[in-house]
Amino acid sequence: MKSSTKDQMKGTFHELKGKAKEAAGKLSNNPKLETEGTSEKIDGAIQKKVGQVKKVVGK
């Protein structure tokens, strides 16, 4: 599997995991967990974009 595809898959996974943590933090009134989720969601989006750029560039 190409590294661009791996980055996109991992990024999507982290986005979903972050969304789940964020929602759990909101439901349990836990701001730390909510912040962790938001951070992981953003990291996942960045990783996904890196994979898209690699795909366009051809690495």
Secondary structure as GFF3:
##gff-version 3
##sequence-region A 1 59
A	DSSP	alpha_helix	3	27	.	.	.	ID=ss1
A	DSSP	alpha_helix	31	57	.	.	.	ID=ss2
###
